[in-house]
């Protein structure tokens, strides 16, 4: 991230950091849906994680895009 940030302007570097953070945060939030689940077929886990990760990530991406457009 630091090497990439050094090659682009500050607003672009901040946008990239925000997008990467959004990917990681959305994955974590989706994964936390499985806390306390005793047993679940692996394919169901994958499909649920993928579906919820996409929903959460879409929200972060929309928020970041709205902030960029406002500037």
mmCIF file of the N, C-alpha and C atoms, coordinates in Angstrom:
data_MODEL
# 
_entry.id   MODEL 
# 
loop_
_atom_site.group_PDB 
_atom_site.id 
_atom_site.type_symbol 
_atom_site.label_atom_id 
_atom_site.label_alt_id 
_atom_site.label_comp_id 
_atom_site.label_asym_id 
_atom_site.label_entity_id 
_atom_site.label_seq_id 
_atom_site.pdbx_PDB_ins_code 
_atom_site.Cartn_x 
_atom_site.Cartn_y 
_atom_site.Cartn_z 
_atom_site.occupancy 
_atom_site.B_iso_or_equiv 
_atom_site.pdbx_formal_charge 
_atom_site.auth_seq_id 
_atom_site.auth_comp_id 
_atom_site.auth_asym_id 
_atom_site.auth_atom_id 
_atom_site.pdbx_PDB_model_num 
ATOM 1   N N  . UNK A 1 1  ? 0.819   -1.194  0.000  1.00 0.00 ? 1  UNK A N  1 
ATOM 2   C CA . UNK A 1 1  ? 0.000   0.000   0.000  1.00 0.00 ? 1  UNK A CA 1 
ATOM 3   C C  . UNK A 1 1  ? 0.863   1.259   0.000  1.00 0.00 ? 1  UNK A C  1 
ATOM 4   N N  . UNK A 1 2  ? 1.905   1.237   0.802  1.00 0.00 ? 2  UNK A N  1 
ATOM 5   C CA . UNK A 1 2  ? 2.755   2.430   0.858  1.00 0.00 ? 2  UNK A CA 1 
ATOM 6   C C  . UNK A 1 2  ? 3.442   2.686   -0.479 1.00 0.00 ? 2  UNK A C  1 
ATOM 7   N N  . UNK A 1 3  ? 3.906   1.611   -1.134 1.00 0.00 ? 3  UNK A N  1 
ATOM 8   C CA . UNK A 1 3  ? 4.569   1.778   -2.424 1.00 0.00 ? 3  UNK A CA 1 
ATOM 9   C C  . UNK A 1 3  ? 3.582   2.319   -3.458 1.00 0.00 ? 3  UNK A C  1 
ATOM 10  N N  . UNK A 1 4  ? 2.376   1.804   -3.460 1.00 0.00 ? 4  UNK A N  1 
ATOM 11  C CA . UNK A 1 4  ? 1.354   2.288   -4.384 1.00 0.00 ? 4  UNK A CA 1 
ATOM 12  C C  . UNK A 1 4  ? 1.009   3.742   -4.083 1.00 0.00 ? 4  UNK A C  1 
ATOM 13  N N  . UNK A 1 5  ? 0.855   4.058   -2.827 1.00 0.00 ? 5  UNK A N  1 
ATOM 14  C CA . UNK A 1 5  ? 0.505   5.422   -2.422 1.00 0.00 ? 5  UNK A CA 1 
ATOM 15  C C  . UNK A 1 5  ? 1.560   6.427   -2.861 1.00 0.00 ? 5  UNK A C  1 
ATOM 16  N N  . UNK A 1 6  ? 2.805   6.000   -2.889 1.00 0.00 ? 6  UNK A N  1 
ATOM 17  C CA . UNK A 1 6  ? 3.883   6.910   -3.268 1.00 0.00 ? 6  UNK A CA 1 
ATOM 18  C C  . UNK A 1 6  ? 3.880   7.225   -4.761 1.00 0.00 ? 6  UNK A C  1 
ATOM 19  N N  . UNK A 1 7  ? 3.187   6.425   -5.560 1.00 0.00 ? 7  UNK A N  1 
ATOM 20  C CA . UNK A 1 7  ? 3.200   6.621   -7.013 1.00 0.00 ? 7  UNK A CA 1 
ATOM 21  C C  . UNK A 1 7  ? 2.001   7.398   -7.538 1.00 0.00 ? 7  UNK A C  1 
ATOM 22  N N  . UNK A 1 8  ? 1.058   7.725   -6.671 1.00 0.00 ? 8  UNK A N  1 
ATOM 23  C CA . UNK A 1 8  ? -0.148  8.432   -7.119 1.00 0.00 ? 8  UNK A CA 1 
ATOM 24  C C  . UNK A 1 8  ? -0.374  9.674   -6.271 1.00 0.00 ? 8  UNK A C  1 
ATOM 25  N N  . UNK A 1 9  ? -1.298  10.514  -6.721 1.00 0.00 ? 9  UNK A N  1 
ATOM 26  C CA . UNK A 1 9  ? -1.592  11.727  -5.952 1.00 0.00 ? 9  UNK A CA 1 
ATOM 27  C C  . UNK A 1 9  ? -2.340  11.376  -4.665 1.00 0.00 ? 9  UNK A C  1 
ATOM 28  N N  . UNK A 1 10 ? -2.362  12.307  -3.740 1.00 0.00 ? 10 UNK A N  1 
ATOM 29  C CA . UNK A 1 10 ? -2.944  12.078  -2.415 1.00 0.00 ? 10 UNK A CA 1 
ATOM 30  C C  . UNK A 1 10 ? -4.414  11.663  -2.456 1.00 0.00 ? 10 UNK A C  1 
ATOM 31  N N  . UNK A 1 11 ? -5.286  12.314  -3.240 1.00 0.00 ? 11 UNK A N  1 
ATOM 32  C CA . UNK A 1 11 ? -6.694  11.885  -3.261 1.00 0.00 ? 11 UNK A CA 1 
ATOM 33  C C  . UNK A 1 11 ? -6.868  10.449  -3.779 1.00 0.00 ? 11 UNK A C  1 
ATOM 34  N N  . UNK A 1 12 ? -6.072  10.075  -4.766 1.00 0.00 ? 12 UNK A N  1 
ATOM 35  C CA . UNK A 1 12 ? -6.164  8.711   -5.298 1.00 0.00 ? 12 UNK A CA 1 
ATOM 36  C C  . UNK A 1 12 ? -5.666  7.710   -4.274 1.00 0.00 ? 12 UNK A C  1 
ATOM 37  N N  . UNK A 1 13 ? -4.579  8.029   -3.599 1.00 0.00 ? 13 UNK A N  1 
ATOM 38  C CA . UNK A 1 13 ? -4.043  7.142   -2.564 1.00 0.00 ? 13 UNK A CA 1 
ATOM 39  C C  . UNK A 1 13 ? -5.068  6.937   -1.452 1.00 0.00 ? 13 UNK A C  1 
ATOM 40  N N  . UNK A 1 14 ? -5.730  8.014   -1.059 1.00 0.00 ? 14 UNK A N  1 
ATOM 41  C CA . UNK A 1 14 ? -6.755  7.901   -0.009 1.00 0.00 ? 14 UNK A CA 1 
ATOM 42  C C  . UNK A 1 14 ? -7.934  7.057   -0.476 1.00 0.00 ? 14 UNK A C  1 
ATOM 43  N N  . UNK A 1 15 ? -8.317  7.207   -1.728 1.00 0.00 ? 15 UNK A N  1 
ATOM 44  C CA . UNK A 1 15 ? -9.412  6.406   -2.282 1.00 0.00 ? 15 UNK A CA 1 
ATOM 45  C C  . UNK A 1 15 ? -9.049  4.922   -2.289 1.00 0.00 ? 15 UNK A C  1 
ATOM 46  N N  . UNK A 1 16 ? -7.840  4.608   -2.693 1.00 0.00 ? 16 UNK A N  1 
ATOM 47  C CA . UNK A 1 16 ? -7.397  3.206   -2.704 1.00 0.00 ? 16 UNK A CA 1 
ATOM 48  C C  . UNK A 1 16 ? -7.390  2.643   -1.288 1.00 0.00 ? 16 UNK A C  1 
ATOM 49  N N  . UNK A 1 17 ? -6.885  3.411   -0.335 1.00 0.00 ? 17 UNK A N  1 
ATOM 50  C CA . UNK A 1 17 ? -6.892  2.947   1.066  1.00 0.00 ? 17 UNK A CA 1 
ATOM 51  C C  . UNK A 1 17 ? -8.321  2.694   1.551  1.00 0.00 ? 17 UNK A C  1 
ATOM 52  N N  . UNK A 1 18 ? -9.233  3.596   1.225  1.00 0.00 ? 18 UNK A N  1 
ATOM 53  C CA . UNK A 1 18 ? -10.625 3.452   1.657  1.00 0.00 ? 18 UNK A CA 1 
ATOM 54  C C  . UNK A 1 18 ? -11.267 2.216   1.026  1.00 0.00 ? 18 UNK A C  1 
ATOM 55  N N  . UNK A 1 19 ? -10.981 1.966   -0.243 1.00 0.00 ? 19 UNK A N  1 
ATOM 56  C CA . UNK A 1 19 ? -11.552 0.794   -0.913 1.00 0.00 ? 19 UNK A CA 1 
ATOM 57  C C  . UNK A 1 19 ? -11.007 -0.510  -0.329 1.00 0.00 ? 19 UNK A C  1 
ATOM 58  N N  . UNK A 1 20 ? -9.710  -0.561  -0.080 1.00 0.00 ? 20 UNK A N  1 
ATOM 59  C CA . UNK A 1 20 ? -9.116  -1.764  0.519  1.00 0.00 ? 20 UNK A CA 1 
ATOM 60  C C  . UNK A 1 20 ? -9.672  -1.974  1.923  1.00 0.00 ? 20 UNK A C  1 
ATOM 61  N N  . UNK A 1 21 ? -9.779  -0.909  2.685  1.00 0.00 ? 21 UNK A N  1 
ATOM 62  C CA . UNK A 1 21 ? -10.359 -1.018  4.027  1.00 0.00 ? 21 UNK A CA 1 
ATOM 63  C C  . UNK A 1 21 ? -11.796 -1.514  3.945  1.00 0.00 ? 21 UNK A C  1 
ATOM 64  N N  . UNK A 1 22 ? -12.542 -1.033  2.963  1.00 0.00 ? 22 UNK A N  1 
ATOM 65  C CA . UNK A 1 22 ? -13.922 -1.486  2.790  1.00 0.00 ? 22 UNK A CA 1 
ATOM 66  C C  . UNK A 1 22 ? -14.014 -2.968  2.495  1.00 0.00 ? 22 UNK A C  1 
ATOM 67  N N  . UNK A 1 23 ? -13.107 -3.477  1.684  1.00 0.00 ? 23 UNK A N  1 
ATOM 68  C CA . UNK A 1 23 ? -13.083 -4.915  1.376  1.00 0.00 ? 23 UNK A CA 1 
ATOM 69  C C  . UNK A 1 23 ? -12.818 -5.712  2.644  1.00 0.00 ? 23 UNK A C  1 
ATOM 70  N N  . UNK A 1 24 ? -11.822 -5.306  3.409  1.00 0.00 ? 24 UNK A N  1 
ATOM 71  C CA . UNK A 1 24 ? -11.468 -6.042  4.624  1.00 0.00 ? 24 UNK A CA 1 
ATOM 72  C C  . UNK A 1 24 ? -12.558 -5.953  5.695  1.00 0.00 ? 24 UNK A C  1 
ATOM 73  N N  . UNK A 1 25 ? -13.103 -4.775  5.881  1.00 0.00 ? 25 UNK A N  1 
ATOM 74  C CA . UNK A 1 25 ? -14.157 -4.597  6.888  1.00 0.00 ? 25 UNK A CA 1 
ATOM 75  C C  . UNK A 1 25 ? -15.406 -5.381  6.501  1.00 0.00 ? 25 UNK A C  1 
ATOM 76  N N  . UNK A 1 26 ? -15.783 -5.339  5.233  1.00 0.00 ? 26 UNK A N  1 
ATOM 77  C CA . UNK A 1 26 ? -16.989 -6.049  4.815  1.00 0.00 ? 26 UNK A CA 1 
ATOM 78  C C  . UNK A 1 26 ? -16.815 -7.561  4.948  1.00 0.00 ? 26 UNK A C  1 
ATOM 79  N N  . UNK A 1 27 ? -15.612 -8.062  4.678  1.00 0.00 ? 27 UNK A N  1 
ATOM 80  C CA . UNK A 1 27 ? -15.355 -9.492  4.871  1.00 0.00 ? 27 UNK A CA 1 
ATOM 81  C C  . UNK A 1 27 ? -15.506 -9.845  6.349  1.00 0.00 ? 27 UNK A C  1 
ATOM 82  N N  . UNK A 1 28 ? -14.896 -9.060  7.218  1.00 0.00 ? 28 UNK A N  1 
ATOM 83  C CA . UNK A 1 28 ? -14.963 -9.316  8.654  1.00 0.00 ? 28 UNK A CA 1 
ATOM 84  C C  . UNK A 1 28 ? -16.409 -9.284  9.156  1.00 0.00 ? 28 UNK A C  1 
ATOM 85  N N  . UNK A 1 29 ? -17.163 -8.275  8.736  1.00 0.00 ? 29 UNK A N  1 
ATOM 86  C CA . UNK A 1 29 ? -18.554 -8.167  9.191  1.00 0.00 ? 29 UNK A CA 1 
ATOM 87  C C  . UNK A 1 29 ? -19.383 -9.354  8.711  1.00 0.00 ? 29 UNK A C  1 
ATOM 88  N N  . UNK A 1 30 ? -19.134 -9.818  7.494  1.00 0.00 ? 30 UNK A N  1 
ATOM 89  C CA . UNK A 1 30 ? -19.862 -10.974 6.975  1.00 0.00 ? 30 UNK A CA 1 
ATOM 90  C C  . UNK A 1 30 ? -19.470 -12.234 7.727  1.00 0.00 ? 30 UNK A C  1 
ATOM 91  N N  . UNK A 1 31 ? -18.188 -12.375 8.011  1.00 0.00 ? 31 UNK A N  1 
ATOM 92  C CA . UNK A 1 31 ? -17.700 -13.549 8.732  1.00 0.00 ? 31 UNK A CA 1 
ATOM 93  C C  . UNK A 1 31 ? -18.286 -13.609 10.138 1.00 0.00 ? 31 UNK A C  1 
ATOM 94  N N  . UNK A 1 32 ? -18.480 -12.461 10.766 1.00 0.00 ? 32 UNK A N  1 
ATOM 95  C CA . UNK A 1 32 ? -19.008 -12.420 12.123 1.00 0.00 ? 32 UNK A CA 1 
ATOM 96  C C  . UNK A 1 32 ? -20.452 -12.929 12.206 1.00 0.00 ? 32 UNK A C  1 
ATOM 97  N N  . UNK A 1 33 ? -21.127 -13.017 11.075 1.00 0.00 ? 33 UNK A N  1 
ATOM 98  C CA . UNK A 1 33 ? -22.487 -13.577 11.076 1.00 0.00 ? 33 UNK A CA 1 
ATOM 99  C C  . UNK A 1 33 ? -22.495 -15.039 11.507 1.00 0.00 ? 33 UNK A C  1 
ATOM 100 N N  . UNK A 1 34 ? -21.343 -15.689 11.434 1.00 0.00 ? 34 UNK A N  1 
ATOM 101 C CA . UNK A 1 34 ? -21.260 -17.112 11.763 1.00 0.00 ? 34 UNK A CA 1 
ATOM 102 C C  . UNK A 1 34 ? -20.865 -17.372 13.208 1.00 0.00 ? 34 UNK A C  1 
ATOM 103 N N  . UNK A 1 35 ? -20.632 -16.338 13.998 1.00 0.00 ? 35 UNK A N  1 
ATOM 104 C CA . UNK A 1 35 ? -20.323 -16.534 15.411 1.00 0.00 ? 35 UNK A CA 1 
ATOM 105 C C  . UNK A 1 35 ? -21.478 -17.251 16.091 1.00 0.00 ? 35 UNK A C  1 
ATOM 106 N N  . UNK A 1 36 ? -21.173 -18.305 16.782 1.00 0.00 ? 36 UNK A N  1 
ATOM 107 C CA . UNK A 1 36 ? -22.182 -19.054 17.505 1.00 0.00 ? 36 UNK A CA 1 
ATOM 108 C C  . UNK A 1 36 ? -22.894 -20.115 16.681 1.00 0.00 ? 36 UNK A C  1 
ATOM 109 N N  . UNK A 1 37 ? -22.582 -20.218 15.392 1.00 0.00 ? 37 UNK A N  1 
ATOM 110 C CA . UNK A 1 37 ? -23.185 -21.252 14.559 1.00 0.00 ? 37 UNK A CA 1 
ATOM 111 C C  . UNK A 1 37 ? -22.445 -22.551 14.829 1.00 0.00 ? 37 UNK A C  1 
ATOM 112 N N  . UNK A 1 38 ? -23.172 -23.546 15.309 1.00 0.00 ? 38 UNK A N  1 
ATOM 113 C CA . UNK A 1 38 ? -22.539 -24.806 15.693 1.00 0.00 ? 38 UNK A CA 1 
ATOM 114 C C  . UNK A 1 38 ? -22.129 -25.639 14.484 1.00 0.00 ? 38 UNK A C  1 
ATOM 115 N N  . UNK A 1 39 ? -23.026 -25.786 13.519 1.00 0.00 ? 39 UNK A N  1 
ATOM 116 C CA . UNK A 1 39 ? -22.722 -26.632 12.381 1.00 0.00 ? 39 UNK A CA 1 
ATOM 117 C C  . UNK A 1 39 ? -23.489 -26.151 11.166 1.00 0.00 ? 39 UNK A C  1 
ATOM 118 N N  . UNK A 1 40 ? -22.808 -26.156 10.028 1.00 0.00 ? 40 UNK A N  1 
ATOM 119 C CA . UNK A 1 40 ? -23.418 -25.696 8.791  1.00 0.00 ? 40 UNK A CA 1 
ATOM 120 C C  . UNK A 1 40 ? -22.644 -26.344 7.643  1.00 0.00 ? 40 UNK A C  1 
ATOM 121 N N  . UNK A 1 41 ? -23.334 -26.798 6.610  1.00 0.00 ? 41 UNK A N  1 
ATOM 122 C CA . UNK A 1 41 ? -22.618 -27.384 5.467  1.00 0.00 ? 41 UNK A CA 1 
ATOM 123 C C  . UNK A 1 41 ? -21.664 -26.355 4.848  1.00 0.00 ? 41 UNK A C  1 
ATOM 124 N N  . UNK A 1 42 ? -20.461 -26.790 4.444  1.00 0.00 ? 42 UNK A N  1 
ATOM 125 C CA . UNK A 1 42 ? -19.470 -25.849 3.892  1.00 0.00 ? 42 UNK A CA 1 
ATOM 126 C C  . UNK A 1 42 ? -19.991 -24.997 2.738  1.00 0.00 ? 42 UNK A C  1 
ATOM 127 N N  . UNK A 1 43 ? -20.759 -25.566 1.838  1.00 0.00 ? 43 UNK A N  1 
ATOM 128 C CA . UNK A 1 43 ? -21.254 -24.791 0.698  1.00 0.00 ? 43 UNK A CA 1 
ATOM 129 C C  . UNK A 1 43 ? -22.210 -23.690 1.162  1.00 0.00 ? 43 UNK A C  1 
ATOM 130 N N  . UNK A 1 44 ? -23.011 -23.962 2.165  1.00 0.00 ? 44 UNK A N  1 
ATOM 131 C CA . UNK A 1 44 ? -23.909 -22.940 2.712  1.00 0.00 ? 44 UNK A CA 1 
ATOM 132 C C  . UNK A 1 44 ? -23.112 -21.800 3.345  1.00 0.00 ? 44 UNK A C  1 
ATOM 133 N N  . UNK A 1 45 ? -22.045 -22.154 4.035  1.00 0.00 ? 45 UNK A N  1 
ATOM 134 C CA . UNK A 1 45 ? -21.189 -21.132 4.647  1.00 0.00 ? 45 UNK A CA 1 
ATOM 135 C C  . UNK A 1 45 ? -20.617 -20.230 3.563  1.00 0.00 ? 45 UNK A C  1 
ATOM 136 N N  . UNK A 1 46 ? -20.057 -20.834 2.517  1.00 0.00 ? 46 UNK A N  1 
ATOM 137 C CA . UNK A 1 46 ? -19.441 -20.064 1.446  1.00 0.00 ? 46 UNK A CA 1 
ATOM 138 C C  . UNK A 1 46 ? -20.463 -19.157 0.771  1.00 0.00 ? 46 UNK A C  1 
ATOM 139 N N  . UNK A 1 47 ? -21.613 -19.686 0.422  1.00 0.00 ? 47 UNK A N  1 
ATOM 140 C CA . UNK A 1 47 ? -22.633 -18.897 -0.269 1.00 0.00 ? 47 UNK A CA 1 
ATOM 141 C C  . UNK A 1 47 ? -23.132 -17.747 0.603  1.00 0.00 ? 47 UNK A C  1 
ATOM 142 N N  . UNK A 1 48 ? -23.348 -18.013 1.875  1.00 0.00 ? 48 UNK A N  1 
ATOM 143 C CA . UNK A 1 48 ? -23.819 -16.971 2.788  1.00 0.00 ? 48 UNK A CA 1 
ATOM 144 C C  . UNK A 1 48 ? -22.758 -15.889 2.965  1.00 0.00 ? 48 UNK A C  1 
ATOM 145 N N  . UNK A 1 49 ? -21.509 -16.309 3.161  1.00 0.00 ? 49 UNK A N  1 
ATOM 146 C CA . UNK A 1 49 ? -20.415 -15.353 3.322  1.00 0.00 ? 49 UNK A CA 1 
ATOM 147 C C  . UNK A 1 49 ? -20.264 -14.498 2.074  1.00 0.00 ? 49 UNK A C  1 
ATOM 148 N N  . UNK A 1 50 ? -20.275 -15.128 0.919  1.00 0.00 ? 50 UNK A N  1 
ATOM 149 C CA . UNK A 1 50 ? -20.112 -14.403 -0.343 1.00 0.00 ? 50 UNK A CA 1 
ATOM 150 C C  . UNK A 1 50 ? -21.250 -13.407 -0.565 1.00 0.00 ? 50 UNK A C  1 
ATOM 151 N N  . UNK A 1 51 ? -22.474 -13.841 -0.312 1.00 0.00 ? 51 UNK A N  1 
ATOM 152 C CA . UNK A 1 51 ? -23.641 -12.985 -0.510 1.00 0.00 ? 51 UNK A CA 1 
ATOM 153 C C  . UNK A 1 51 ? -23.582 -11.771 0.415  1.00 0.00 ? 51 UNK A C  1 
ATOM 154 N N  . UNK A 1 52 ? -23.366 -12.014 1.696  1.00 0.00 ? 52 UNK A N  1 
ATOM 155 C CA . UNK A 1 52 ? -23.357 -10.916 2.672  1.00 0.00 ? 52 UNK A CA 1 
ATOM 156 C C  . UNK A 1 52 ? -22.154 -10.008 2.486  1.00 0.00 ? 52 UNK A C  1 
ATOM 157 N N  . UNK A 1 53 ? -21.017 -10.566 2.119  1.00 0.00 ? 53 UNK A N  1 
ATOM 158 C CA . UNK A 1 53 ? -19.824 -9.769  1.873  1.00 0.00 ? 53 UNK A CA 1 
ATOM 159 C C  . UNK A 1 53 ? -20.099 -8.780  0.737  1.00 0.00 ? 53 UNK A C  1 
ATOM 160 N N  . UNK A 1 54 ? -20.756 -9.254  -0.305 1.00 0.00 ? 54 UNK A N  1 
ATOM 161 C CA . UNK A 1 54 ? -21.086 -8.386  -1.430 1.00 0.00 ? 54 UNK A CA 1 
ATOM 162 C C  . UNK A 1 54 ? -22.023 -7.261  -1.047 1.00 0.00 ? 54 UNK A C  1 
ATOM 163 N N  . UNK A 1 55 ? -23.008 -7.561  -0.236 1.00 0.00 ? 55 UNK A N  1 
ATOM 164 C CA . UNK A 1 55 ? -23.959 -6.530  0.203  1.00 0.00 ? 55 UNK A CA 1 
ATOM 165 C C  . UNK A 1 55 ? -23.259 -5.457  1.025  1.00 0.00 ? 55 UNK A C  1 
ATOM 166 N N  . UNK A 1 56 ? -22.461 -5.882  1.987  1.00 0.00 ? 56 UNK A N  1 
ATOM 167 C CA . UNK A 1 56 ? -21.773 -4.926  2.850  1.00 0.00 ? 56 UNK A CA 1 
ATOM 168 C C  . UNK A 1 56 ? -20.765 -4.116  2.040  1.00 0.00 ? 56 UNK A C  1 
ATOM 169 N N  . UNK A 1 57 ? -20.017 -4.783  1.155  1.00 0.00 ? 57 UNK A N  1 
ATOM 170 C CA . UNK A 1 57 ? -19.025 -4.086  0.341  1.00 0.00 ? 57 UNK A CA 1 
ATOM 171 C C  . UNK A 1 57 ? -19.682 -3.061  -0.577 1.00 0.00 ? 57 UNK A C  1 
ATOM 172 N N  . UNK A 1 58 ? -20.848 -3.397  -1.108 1.00 0.00 ? 58 UNK A N  1 
ATOM 173 C CA . UNK A 1 58 ? -21.561 -2.456  -1.973 1.00 0.00 ? 58 UNK A CA 1 
ATOM 174 C C  . UNK A 1 58 ? -21.885 -1.171  -1.211 1.00 0.00 ? 58 UNK A C  1 
ATOM 175 N N  . UNK A 1 59 ? -22.285 -1.314  0.036  1.00 0.00 ? 59 UNK A N  1 
ATOM 176 C CA . UNK A 1 59 ? -22.588 -0.127  0.854  1.00 0.00 ? 59 UNK A CA 1 
ATOM 177 C C  . UNK A 1 59 ? -21.352 0.743   1.049  1.00 0.00 ? 59 UNK A C  1 
ATOM 178 N N  . UNK A 1 60 ? -20.221 0.101   1.368  1.00 0.00 ? 60 UNK A N  1 
ATOM 179 C CA . UNK A 1 60 ? -18.984 0.861   1.540  1.00 0.00 ? 60 UNK A CA 1 
ATOM 180 C C  . UNK A 1 60 ? -18.580 1.546   0.231  1.00 0.00 ? 60 UNK A C  1 
ATOM 181 N N  . UNK A 1 61 ? -18.659 0.821   -0.872 1.00 0.00 ? 61 UNK A N  1 
ATOM 182 C CA . UNK A 1 61 ? -18.265 1.380   -2.172 1.00 0.00 ? 61 UNK A CA 1 
ATOM 183 C C  . UNK A 1 61 ? -19.157 2.560   -2.543 1.00 0.00 ? 61 UNK A C  1 
ATOM 184 N N  . UNK A 1 62 ? -20.458 2.448   -2.312 1.00 0.00 ? 62 UNK A N  1 
ATOM 185 C CA . UNK A 1 62 ? -21.370 3.554   -2.605 1.00 0.00 ? 62 UNK A CA 1 
ATOM 186 C C  . UNK A 1 62 ? -21.050 4.772   -1.741 1.00 0.00 ? 62 UNK A C  1 
ATOM 187 N N  . UNK A 1 63 ? -20.765 4.531   -0.476 1.00 0.00 ? 63 UNK A N  1 
ATOM 188 C CA . UNK A 1 63 ? -20.432 5.634   0.433  1.00 0.00 ? 63 UNK A CA 1 
ATOM 189 C C  . UNK A 1 63 ? -19.156 6.329   -0.024 1.00 0.00 ? 63 UNK A C  1 
ATOM 190 N N  . UNK A 1 64 ? -18.141 5.551   -0.390 1.00 0.00 ? 64 UNK A N  1 
ATOM 191 C CA . UNK A 1 64 ? -16.875 6.122   -0.828 1.00 0.00 ? 64 UNK A CA 1 
ATOM 192 C C  . UNK A 1 64 ? -17.078 6.902   -2.136 1.00 0.00 ? 64 UNK A C  1 
ATOM 193 N N  . UNK A 1 65 ? -17.834 6.344   -3.071 1.00 0.00 ? 65 UNK A N  1 
ATOM 194 C CA . UNK A 1 65 ? -18.098 7.041   -4.343 1.00 0.00 ? 65 UNK A CA 1 
ATOM 195 C C  . UNK A 1 65 ? -18.856 8.341   -4.119 1.00 0.00 ? 65 UNK A C  1 
ATOM 196 N N  . UNK A 1 66 ? -19.831 8.332   -3.214 1.00 0.00 ? 66 UNK A N  1 
ATOM 197 C CA . UNK A 1 66 ? -20.575 9.544   -2.899 1.00 0.00 ? 66 UNK A CA 1 
ATOM 198 C C  . UNK A 1 66 ? -19.671 10.618  -2.308 1.00 0.00 ? 66 UNK A C  1 
ATOM 199 N N  . UNK A 1 67 ? -18.740 10.200  -1.457 1.00 0.00 ? 67 UNK A N  1 
ATOM 200 C CA . UNK A 1 67 ? -17.813 11.159  -0.861 1.00 0.00 ? 67 UNK A CA 1 
ATOM 201 C C  . UNK A 1 67 ? -16.889 11.749  -1.908 1.00 0.00 ? 67 UNK A C  1 
ATOM 202 N N  . UNK A 1 68 ? -16.445 10.921  -2.849 1.00 0.00 ? 68 UNK A N  1 
ATOM 203 C CA . UNK A 1 68 ? -15.560 11.391  -3.924 1.00 0.00 ? 68 UNK A CA 1 
ATOM 204 C C  . UNK A 1 68 ? -16.304 12.359  -4.830 1.00 0.00 ? 68 UNK A C  1 
ATOM 205 N N  . UNK A 1 69 ? -17.537 12.058  -5.164 1.00 0.00 ? 69 UNK A N  1 
ATOM 206 C CA . UNK A 1 69 ? -18.341 12.937  -6.033 1.00 0.00 ? 69 UNK A CA 1 
ATOM 207 C C  . UNK A 1 69 ? -18.628 14.269  -5.356 1.00 0.00 ? 69 UNK A C  1 
ATOM 208 N N  . UNK A 1 70 ? -18.740 14.263  -4.037 1.00 0.00 ? 70 UNK A N  1 
ATOM 209 C CA . UNK A 1 70 ? -19.042 15.493  -3.302 1.00 0.00 ? 70 UNK A CA 1 
ATOM 210 C C  . UNK A 1 70 ? -17.861 16.459  -3.281 1.00 0.00 ? 70 UNK A C  1 
ATOM 211 N N  . UNK A 1 71 ? -16.669 15.936  -3.494 1.00 0.00 ? 71 UNK A N  1 
ATOM 212 C CA . UNK A 1 71 ? -15.463 16.778  -3.444 1.00 0.00 ? 71 UNK A CA 1 
ATOM 213 C C  . UNK A 1 71 ? -15.223 17.481  -4.717 1.00 0.00 ? 71 UNK A C  1 
# 
